[in-house]
Amino acid sequence: MSKRKIKKGDRVRFTVGIRSVQGIVKEDRGPIGIKGRHLYLVEFHSRPASSSLIELPADELAAAGAAGPAGI
């Protein structure tokens, strides 16, 4: 997804361990990663009743479609 500009509010897909999960971009952290990699703060549901935040580089994110009314 590095060719397309990722924006706050975009729905993205990424891998956590062996699971593929979806989340919502909460913040564009900028090119602060190793060797200037662009990082994003992403919120996802780790369990049905709780959400988690994770910081990921753009090259580990893929578009997942539009966000629903609940946000995730």
N, C-alpha and C positions, 0 to 999 in steps of 0.2 A: 504494500500500500504506500510505499515511500514516494511514488510518482504523483499521487494525489495528495493535496493538502488536507490534513486531518484537522478538524475544528472541534472546539468545545461543543458537547451535545451529540456528537456523532456516535452511532452505535458501531462497535468493533468486535471482532472475534479474535481470540488468541488462545494459546495453550498454557495450562497450569498443570504441571506434572504430566499425566497422560490424558487429561481431560481437555476438550475444546470447550471454551466458555465464551459468553457474550457479555459485554459491558458497555458503559457509557463514558466517553471522555469527559472528565471533569475539569482538567486544566492542561494547557499547553505549557510545558516546563521549559521549552527552548532547547538549544543545542548544548546542553550541559553534560551529556554523557561522555563516555570514553571516546576519544578521537572526534569529539564534536557531534556525537550522535544525538538526534532530536528525541527528547523524552516527553511522554504524556502520562498524566495521572488518570487512571481508569478505575471506575467503581464497578464491581460485579457482585453477584450473590454467591457466596461460598456455601451457604446452607439456606434452606427455604426461608428462615426468619431473620437472617442477618446478611449484611453486606460488608465487603472488604474493599480496600483501596490498594492498588498496585501501580508502581511506576514502570513503564515499559518503553523501549525504543520503537520508533516508527516502523522499522523493518520486521518487527514481530507482530504487527497489527494488520488485520484484513477487514475490509468493509463488511458490515453485517446487515445493512438496511436501515430504514428510518426507525427512530425511537418511538415507542408507543406512549399513550397518555400517562402511564405510571412512571415513565422515565427509564425503566429497564425491562 
